[in-house]
């Protein structure tokens, strides 16, 4: 796996630290070219075909959150 890093310009390191922290990360919907952040992550048209879905981070995060909530529901039952 290649190491990937943020391009940091001089003087912008503080802003990039905020962008890189958990809830402030922006995710790009490749289909509609829209930015989404934090708790607002949701596929705009989950029932429609999307050629970007296999590599979509928004879809991945939604799926992971759905699985987490199902596993906690199963444990509490």
C-alpha positions in Angstrom: 0.0 0.0 0.0 1.3 3.4 -0.9 1.6 6.1 1.7 -0.7 9.0 1.0 -0.4 12.4 2.5 -2.2 15.7 2.4 -0.5 18.5 0.4 0.1 21.2 2.9 1.0 24.7 1.8 3.0 26.9 4.1 0.7 28.5 6.7 -2.2 26.1 6.0 -1.2 23.3 8.3 -3.7 24.3 11.0 -6.6 24.4 8.5 -5.5 21.0 7.1 -5.4 19.5 10.6 -9.1 20.5 11.0 -10.0 19.0 7.6 -8.2 15.8 8.5 -9.9 15.3 11.8 -12.9 13.0 12.1 -16.1 15.0 11.6 -14.6 17.7 9.4 -13.7 15.5 6.5 -15.4 16.3 3.2 -16.5 13.5 1.0 -17.1 14.0 -2.7 -20.1 12.3 -4.4 -18.6 11.5 -7.8 -22.0 11.0 -9.5 -23.4 14.4 -8.6 -20.1 16.2 -7.8 -21.3 17.4 -4.4 -19.4 17.6 -1.1 -20.8 16.1 2.1 -19.4 16.3 5.6 -19.6 14.4 8.9 -23.0 13.3 10.1 -24.6 14.4 6.8 -23.2 11.5 4.8 -25.9 9.8 2.8 -26.2 8.6 -0.7 -28.5 10.9 -2.6 -30.0 8.2 -4.7 -29.3 4.8 -3.2 -31.9 3.0 -5.3 -30.5 4.3 -8.6 -27.5 2.8 -10.5 -24.2 4.5 -9.8 -21.0 3.4 -11.6 -18.9 4.9 -8.7 -20.6 2.9 -5.9 -17.9 0.2 -5.6 -15.3 2.8 -4.7 -17.6 5.3 -3.0 -16.6 6.3 0.5 -20.0 7.8 1.2 -21.6 4.4 0.4 -19.0 2.6 2.4 -19.5 4.7 5.5 -23.3 4.4 5.3 -23.0 0.6 5.0 -20.5 0.4 7.9 -22.8 2.6 10.1 -25.8 0.4 9.2 -23.9 -2.7 10.1 -22.8 -1.2 13.4 -26.4 -0.3 14.4 -27.6 -3.8 13.4 -24.9 -5.4 15.5 -25.8 -3.3 18.6 -29.5 -4.1 18.1 -28.7 -7.8 17.9 -26.6 -7.6 21.1 -29.4 -5.8 23.0 -32.0 -8.3 22.0 
